Amino acid sequence: MQEGSFIWSHLEKQHRTVGKWIDWVWLIVLLLAAVLLFSINLGGLPLRDWDEGTVAQVAREIWHAPAGSMRWLYPTLGGEPYHNKPPLMHLLIAWAYSLGGENELTTRLPGAILTATSVPLLYCIAREIFRQRWAAIYSALIYLTMLPVVRHGRLAMLDGAMVSFLMVMMLCVLRSRRDLRYCLGVGISFGLICLTQGLLGVLLGAIAIVFLFWDTPRLLTCYYLWIAILIGILPVAAWYAAQLVEYGYTFAQVGLVNPSLGRIGSFVEGNSEPPWYYVIELLKYTWPWLLFLPQTIRLTWENRNLSWAKLVMAWSGVYLLVISFMITKVPWYLFPIYPSLALAFGIELSDTENSPLLSSYPRAWVAGLAILAVAASAGSIYFSWGTTPKTDLQLIFAAVALTMTLAAILAERGDGQFLKILFWGSYISLLLLMKSNYWVWELSEAYPVKPVAAMIVRANPATRKIYTSFPYHRPSLDFYSDRTIIPASIGELEYYWHYNGQPYFLLHASAFNNLQLESIKLVDQAEGWKLVTKDTNRL
């Protein structure tokens, strides 16, 4: 009996060693694949407006701040106090500026690398909750090949880093159920989330609490967990306390109420978008993995007593419900939900592949893949027409069409290799998209900022504020021109012209003709925009 036990123990230990080596190989492969996809052509396109331009400007002001100014603790935007978010990501980007200078690559690289690490982190989470290794592999690959994950993870935004810290927190939550030492990781990662996204991190922490209340309520009575959370939030509390001491009531209103708590007040106030806005966003950008949603929902509900189903339902359900009733609705708020969807899709595909009773795949899968193949083929043909065909888009859509066609044929034959084709084809298609100049498609919504900014830098006006006839603020133009460009109406422009000593205006050709300003001097022009000021010699 003792000899048999010894042999069994030896074989089990050997099996665990082999399993760990396999896991490490997959972690390295996933990390390399993610780094390639998230970093290729990262600096090839200008920064996008809003988050990218704002984050870059705050990081630049931190980097250029004189020694002893404490700008790393009290960040500014255009010289004014910046209360919107804690400066963790801005500090990382400022550090990248100190190493590689100010450019698109160094601006986007810290967030892209952090987001790339979330892919192997999801594999680790899946290994904690799934018995089958292939379920973990499929989950990580699905997450890696989701278009919104790759696109938003590459942009200089806060959400990719936040999701990476969220992954660490969820992994530590799962492991703390059997080893309380991981509670410290829960607290530290929760603190990093809050130092990245402010009080919005409380929502992500609440998801972990809901899961533990449902799955492992005994852990909520463990003082180790709460001490660890207290340790994690101490730096957050210290930063907020420093802002309150420095700015007082202004920070309390602008930094606490408006950006964080105010977003969750839409039960009382009206929404800028309907509550089903995020459902539509999921339907638009989560293909081809959305094909497996009906079976995934059924499998998750049937296994609702298992830990993995509880995690997926708490993660997806609580988060989607809350953000659906927020006032502010933007596509990247969906980012934290994609890991939980990938986990659910991964276990569904693994169960389907290993099911001995399944003789063929659902007809809806085959039909869906065929429809995607036809749509992608139509897209490839469309972009091949015209006097100047868009060959990059033509190739990207052709790759998608080939992938979906081969996957549909194999799925029709009941061949499980269709999943491998789907993963490889999706990855290659995304790689082609990121290598092209179309992955930041919002740049085409307004005039290109870099030529106009270069014109402003070349003119080097004495003032730091320039008024423009463009209808809305463009933070990327502020960053590239190193000036604050303020939108103004025709009436406001006329007022500033008459009552400011030496104003500088950035005017479109139509506004330039309509204003008919006196004593005007054309400083420079680019892309249909004119930089003008008063001609003091004619006054």
C-alpha positions in Angstrom: 0.0 0.0 0.0 2.8 2.4 0.9 4.7 1.5 -2.2 1.7 2.1 -4.4 1.1 5.5 -2.7 4.7 6.4 -3.3 4.5 5.5 -7.0 1.2 7.5 -7.4 2.7 10.5 -5.6 5.8 10.4 -7.9 3.6 10.2 -11.0 1.4 13.0 -9.8 4.4 15.2 -9.1 5.9 14.5 -12.5 2.6 15.3 -14.2 2.3 18.6 -12.3 5.9 19.5 -13.5 5.1 18.8 -17.1 1.8 20.8 -16.8 3.7 23.8 -15.4 6.1 23.7 -18.3 3.2 23.6 -20.8 1.6 26.5 -19.0 4.9 28.6 -19.2 5.2 27.8 -22.9 1.7 29.1 -23.5 2.3 32.2 -21.4 5.4 33.1 -23.4 3.7 32.4 -26.7 0.6 34.5 -25.8 2.8 37.3 -24.5 4.9 37.5 -27.6 1.9 37.3 -29.9 0.2 40.1 -27.9 3.3 42.3 -27.8 3.7 42.0 -31.6 0.0 42.8 -32.3 -0.1 45.7 -29.8 3.1 47.3 -30.8 3.3 47.0 -34.6 3.0 50.4 -36.3 2.2 52.0 -32.9 3.7 55.3 -33.8 2.6 55.4 -37.4 -0.5 57.6 -36.9 -1.1 60.9 -35.1 -2.7 61.0 -31.7 -6.4 60.9 -31.6 -8.5 63.7 -30.0 -9.9 63.6 -26.5 -8.2 60.9 -24.4 -5.0 60.6 -26.3 -4.3 64.3 -26.8 -5.3 65.0 -23.2 -3.2 62.2 -21.7 -0.2 63.2 -23.8 -0.4 66.9 -22.8 -0.6 66.1 -19.1 2.4 63.8 -19.4 4.4 66.4 -21.3 3.7 69.0 -18.6 4.8 66.5 -15.9 8.0 65.8 -17.9 8.8 69.5 -18.6 8.0 70.7 -15.0 10.9 72.3 -13.2 12.5 70.4 -10.4 10.7 70.8 -7.1 7.4 71.8 -8.7 5.6 68.6 -7.5 3.9 68.4 -10.9 3.9 64.6 -10.6 1.6 65.0 -7.6 -0.4 68.0 -8.8 -0.7 67.5 -12.6 -1.8 70.3 -14.9 -3.4 70.6 -18.4 -2.6 73.7 -20.3 -1.1 75.2 -17.1 -4.4 74.7 -15.2 -4.9 72.1 -12.5 -5.9 68.7 -13.9 -8.5 67.1 -11.6 -10.0 64.5 -13.9 -7.9 61.4 -13.1 -5.0 60.4 -10.9 -1.7 60.6 -12.8 -0.4 57.0 -12.7 -0.5 56.5 -16.5 0.6 60.1 -17.2 3.7 59.4 -15.0 4.5 56.3 -17.0 4.2 58.2 -20.3 6.3 61.0 -18.9 8.9 58.5 -18.0 8.7 57.1 -21.6 9.2 60.7 -22.9 12.4 61.0 -20.8 13.7 57.8 -22.5 12.6 58.2 -26.1 11.4 61.8 -26.6 7.9 63.1 -27.3 6.3 61.1 -30.1 3.4 58.9 -30.8 5.3 55.7 -30.1 6.4 56.7 -26.6 2.9 58.1 -25.9 1.2 54.9 -26.7 3.8 52.3 -25.7 3.2 52.1 -21.9 -0.5 51.4 -22.2 0.1 49.0 -25.1 2.6 46.9 -23.2 0.4 46.8 -20.1 -2.6 45.7 -22.2 -0.5 43.1 -23.9 0.3 41.6 -20.5 -3.4 41.2 -19.9 -3.5 38.4 -22.5 -1.3 35.9 -20.5 -3.0 37.1 -17.3 -6.4 36.0 -18.7 -4.9 32.6 -19.4 -3.8 32.4 -15.7 -7.4 33.3 -14.6 -8.8 30.7 -16.9 -6.5 28.1 -15.6 -7.8 28.9 -12.1 -11.4 28.3 -12.9 -11.4 25.8 -15.7 -10.1 22.2 -15.5 -9.4 22.0 -19.3 -6.3 23.7 -20.5 -7.8 24.3 -23.9 -10.6 26.3 -22.4 -7.9 28.7 -21.0 -6.1 28.7 -24.4 -9.3 29.5 -26.3 -10.2 32.2 -23.8 -6.9 34.0 -24.2 -6.9 33.7 -28.0 -10.5 35.0 -28.2 -9.5 38.0 -26.0 -6.4 38.6 -28.1 -8.4 38.7 -31.4 -11.2 41.0 -30.3 -11.0 44.2 -32.4 -12.0 46.6 -29.6 -9.4 45.1 -27.2 -6.6 45.5 -29.7 -7.6 49.0 -30.9 -8.3 50.6 -27.6 -5.4 48.8 -25.9 -3.0 50.4 -28.4 -4.3 53.9 -27.9 -2.8 56.3 -25.3 -5.7 55.9 -22.9 -6.2 54.7 -19.3 -8.5 51.8 -20.0 -6.0 49.2 -21.2 -3.8 49.7 -18.1 -6.9 49.6 -15.9 -8.0 46.3 -17.4 -4.5 44.8 -16.8 -4.7 45.8 -13.1 -8.2 44.4 -13.0 -6.9 41.0 -14.3 -4.3 40.9 -11.6 -7.0 41.7 -9.0 -9.3 38.9 -10.3 -6.4 36.4 -10.4 -5.5 37.2 -6.8 -9.1 37.0 -5.8 -9.4 33.5 -7.2 -6.1 32.3 -5.7 -6.9 33.9 -2.3 -9.7 31.4 -1.9 -7.0 28.7 -1.1 -4.0 30.9 -0.1 -4.7 34.1 1.9 -1.3 35.6 1.0 -2.9 36.6 -2.3 -5.2 39.0 -0.5 -2.3 41.5 -0.5 -2.3 41.3 -4.3 -6.0 42.0 -4.3 -5.5 45.2 -2.3 -2.5 46.4 -4.3 -4.1 45.9 -7.7 -7.3 47.5 -6.5 -5.2 50.5 -5.5 -3.5 50.6 -8.9 -6.9 50.6 -10.6 -8.0 53.6 -8.5 -4.8 55.4 -9.2 -5.5 54.9 -12.9 -9.2 55.5 -13.2 -10.1 57.3 -10.0 -13.2 56.4 -8.1 -14.5 54.5 -11.1 -12.3 51.7 -9.8 -14.7 51.2 -6.9 -17.2 49.7 -9.4 -14.6 47.1 -10.5 -13.8 46.4 -6.8 -17.5 45.9 -6.2 -17.6 43.2 -8.9 -15.0 41.2 -7.0 -17.0 41.6 -3.8 -20.2 40.4 -5.5 -18.4 37.4 -6.8 -16.9 36.5 -3.4 -20.3 37.0 -1.7 -21.8 34.5 -4.2 -19.0 32.0 -4.4 -16.8 32.2 -1.3 -18.6 34.3 1.4 -16.3 33.1 4.1 -13.5 35.2 2.6 -15.4 38.4 3.2 -15.2 37.7 6.9 -11.4 37.3 6.7 -9.6 40.4 8.2 -6.5 39.6 6.0 -8.6 40.6 2.9 -9.8 43.9 4.4 -6.3 44.8 5.8 -4.9 44.2 2.3 -7.6 46.4 0.7 -6.8 49.1 3.2 -3.1 48.9 2.4 -3.9 49.2 -1.3 -6.2 52.2 -1.0 -3.8 54.2 1.3 -1.8 55.7 -1.7 -5.2 56.5 -3.3 -6.5 58.2 -0.2 -3.2 60.1 0.2 -3.4 61.4 -3.4 -7.0 62.6 -3.0 -6.2 64.1 0.4 -3.3 66.0 -1.1 -5.6 67.4 -3.9 -8.2 68.4 -1.4 -5.6 70.2 0.8 -4.2 72.0 -2.3 -7.4 72.8 -4.2 -10.1 72.5 -1.6 -13.7 72.8 -2.8 -12.8 73.1 -6.5 -11.3 69.6 -6.5 -14.2 68.2 -4.5 -16.6 69.4 -7.2 -14.5 68.8 -10.3 -12.4 65.9 -9.3 -14.8 63.8 -7.2 -18.4 64.5 -8.1 -18.3 65.3 -11.8 -16.0 62.7 -13.4 -16.8 59.7 -11.1 -19.9 59.8 -9.1 -21.8 62.0 -11.6 -21.5 59.4 -14.3 -23.6 57.0 -12.2 -26.3 59.5 -11.6 -28.3 58.8 -14.7 -31.1 57.1 -12.8 -32.1 60.7 -12.0 -30.7 62.6 -14.9 -31.2 62.0 -18.6 -28.8 59.8 -20.6 -26.9 61.1 -23.6 -27.4 57.7 -25.2 -30.1 55.0 -24.6 -29.5 52.3 -22.0 -29.0 49.7 -24.8 -26.1 51.7 -26.3 -23.5 49.2 -25.1 -25.5 46.2 -26.3 -25.4 47.7 -29.8 -21.6 48.3 -29.5 -21.1 44.6 -28.6 -23.2 43.6 -31.6 -21.1 45.9 -33.9 -17.5 44.9 -33.0 -17.4 41.5 -31.3 -17.6 39.4 -34.4 -16.9 36.6 -35.2 -17.0 35.5 -31.5 -20.5 36.8 -31.1 -21.7 33.8 -33.2 -21.2 31.6 -30.1 -23.2 33.8 -27.8 -26.5 31.9 -27.6 -24.9 28.6 -26.7 -22.5 30.4 -24.3 -25.4 32.0 -22.4 -27.1 28.7 -22.1 -24.0 26.9 -20.9 -23.3 29.6 -18.4 -26.8 29.5 -17.0 -26.8 25.7 -16.7 -23.5 25.8 -14.7 -24.5 28.8 -12.6 -23.5 26.9 -9.4 -19.9 26.6 -10.6 -17.3 29.2 -9.8 -16.5 30.1 -13.4 -20.1 30.8 -14.2 -20.5 32.9 -11.1 -17.5 34.9 -12.1 -18.6 35.5 -15.6 -22.2 36.4 -14.6 -21.0 38.8 -11.8 -18.3 40.3 -14.0 -20.4 40.8 -17.1 -23.8 41.3 -15.6 -22.9 43.8 -12.8 -20.6 45.9 -15.0 -22.9 46.0 -18.1 -25.9 46.9 -15.9 -24.1 49.8 -14.2 -22.4 51.4 -17.3 -25.7 51.1 -19.2 -27.3 53.6 -16.8 -24.3 56.0 -16.7 -24.7 59.5 -18.1 -21.5 59.4 -20.2 -21.4 56.6 -22.7 -18.3 56.0 -24.9 -17.3 52.7 -26.6 -14.1 52.2 -24.5 -16.1 51.9 -21.3 -16.9 48.4 -22.5 -13.3 47.4 -22.3 -13.5 45.7 -18.8 -16.3 43.4 -20.0 -14.3 41.7 -22.8 -12.2 39.5 -20.6 -15.3 37.9 -19.0 -16.9 37.4 -22.4 -13.7 35.7 -23.6 -13.8 33.4 -20.6 -17.4 32.4 -21.4 -16.7 31.9 -25.1 -13.6 29.9 -24.3 -15.3 27.3 -22.1 -18.2 27.0 -24.6 -15.8 26.2 -27.5 -13.8 23.8 -25.4 -16.9 21.9 -24.3 -18.2 21.8 -27.8 -14.9 20.5 -29.2 -14.7 17.8 -26.5 -18.3 16.7 -26.6 -18.6 13.1 -27.7 -22.3 13.4 -28.5 -21.9 16.2 -31.0 -21.8 14.9 -34.6 -21.9 18.4 -36.3 -21.7 22.0 -35.4 -24.8 24.2 -35.1 -26.1 25.4 -38.4 -26.2 29.0 -37.1 -22.4 28.9 -36.7 -22.0 27.8 -40.3 -24.5 30.3 -41.6 -23.0 33.1 -39.6 -19.5 32.4 -40.8 -20.8 32.3 -44.4 -22.5 35.6 -44.0 -19.3 37.2 -42.6 -17.4 35.7 -45.6 -19.8 37.3 -48.0 -19.8 40.7 -46.2 -15.9 40.7 -46.1 -15.7 39.8 -49.8 -18.1 42.6 -50.6 -15.9 45.0 -48.6 -12.7 43.8 -50.4 -14.4 44.3 -53.8 -15.7 47.8 -52.8 -12.3 49.1 -51.8 -10.7 47.8 -55.0 -12.9 50.1 -57.1 -12.2 53.7 -57.9 -9.4 55.6 -59.4 -7.2 55.1 -56.3 -8.0 51.7 -54.8 -7.4 51.4 -51.1 -5.2 48.3 -51.3 -4.6 48.0 -47.6 -8.3 47.8 -46.8 -8.8 45.5 -49.9 -6.1 43.1 -48.5 -7.6 43.2 -44.9 -11.1 42.4 -46.0 -9.7 39.7 -48.3 -8.0 38.1 -45.4 -11.2 38.2 -43.3 -13.2 36.7 -46.2 -10.7 33.9 -46.7 -10.7 33.1 -43.0 -14.5 33.0 -42.7 -14.8 31.0 -45.9 -12.4 28.3 -44.8 -13.9 28.3 -41.3 -17.4 27.9 -42.7 -16.4 25.0 -45.0 -14.6 23.1 -42.1 -17.5 23.8 -39.7 -20.0 22.5 -42.3 -17.9 19.2 -42.5 -17.8 19.0 -38.7 -14.0 19.5 -38.6 -12.8 21.0 -35.4 -9.9 22.6 -37.2 -12.3 25.5 -38.1 -11.4 27.0 -34.7 -7.7 27.0 -35.5 -8.4 28.7 -38.8 -10.6 31.3 -37.1 -7.9 32.1 -34.5 -5.1 32.3 -37.1 -7.1 34.3 -39.6 -8.5 36.7 -37.1 -5.0 37.4 -35.7 -3.5 37.9 -39.2 -6.4 40.2 -40.2 -5.9 42.3 -37.1 -2.2 42.4 -37.7 -2.8 43.7 -41.2 -5.2 46.3 -39.9 -2.8 47.5 -37.3 0.0 47.7 -39.9 -2.1 49.9 -42.1 -3.1 53.6 -41.6 -6.7 52.8 -40.9 -6.7 51.4 -37.4 -7.4 54.9 -35.9 -10.3 55.7 -38.2 -11.5 58.6 -36.1 -8.7 60.7 -37.6 -10.7 61.1 -40.8 -13.6 62.8 -38.9 -11.9 66.2 -38.9 -9.0 68.0 -40.6 -5.4 66.6 -40.0 -3.9 68.3 -37.0 -0.2 67.8 -37.6 0.2 70.1 -40.6 -1.8 72.8 -38.9 0.1 72.4 -35.6 3.4 72.5 -37.6 2.3 75.8 -39.1 1.5 77.2 -35.6 4.9 76.0 -34.2 6.7 77.5 -37.2 4.9 80.9 -36.6 5.6 80.6 -32.9 3.1 83.2 -31.7 3.9 85.0 -28.5 0.6 84.0 -26.8 -0.1 80.6 -25.4 -3.9 80.8 -26.2 -5.2 80.9 -29.8 -8.9 81.2 -30.7 -10.3 79.1 -33.5 -13.4 79.0 -35.6 -13.5 75.2 -35.4 -16.7 74.2 -33.4 -15.1 71.9 -30.8 -11.9 71.5 -28.8 -9.2 69.2 -30.2 -6.7 68.2 -27.5 -4.4 66.6 -30.1 -3.9 70.0 -31.7 -3.0 71.4 -28.3 -0.4 68.8 -27.9 1.2 69.1 -31.3 1.2 72.9 -31.3 2.1 73.3 -27.7 -0.6 75.9 -27.4 -4.2 76.0 -26.0 -6.5 76.2 -29.0 -9.9 77.5 -27.8 -13.1 77.2 -30.0 -15.1 80.4 -30.3 -18.2 81.5 -32.2 -18.1 84.3 -34.7 -19.4 86.8 -32.2 -16.8 85.8 -29.6 -14.1 86.1 -32.2 -15.2 89.6 -33.1 -15.2 90.5 -29.4 -11.7 89.1 -28.8 -10.4 91.0 -31.9 -11.6 94.3 -30.6 -10.8 94.0 -26.9 -7.6 91.9 -26.9 -4.4 93.6 -27.5 -2.7 91.1 -29.8 -5.1 88.1 -30.4 -4.2 85.2 -32.6 -6.9 83.4 -34.5 -6.9 80.0 -36.3 -9.6 80.4 -39.0 -10.9 78.3 -41.7 -11.1 80.0 -45.1 -14.9 80.4 -44.9 -14.7 82.0 -41.4 -11.8 84.2 -42.6 -14.0 85.6 -45.4 -17.1 86.0 -43.2 -15.4 87.8 -40.3 -13.9 90.7 -42.4 -11.7 91.8 -39.6 -9.9 95.2 -39.7 -6.1 95.5 -39.7 -5.7 91.8 -40.2 -2.3 90.2 -40.8 -1.9 86.7 -42.3 0.8 84.9 -40.4 0.8 81.5 -42.1 -1.6 79.0 -43.5 -1.9 75.2 -44.0 -4.6 72.7 -45.0 -7.2 75.5 -45.6 -6.6 77.0 -42.2 -5.1 80.5 -41.7 -3.3 81.9 -38.6 -4.0 85.6 -38.3 -3.3 88.4 -35.9 -3.6 92.2 -35.8 -1.3 94.2 -38.0 0.0 96.8 -35.5 1.5 98.9 -38.3 -1.9 99.6 -39.7 -3.6 100.6 -36.5 
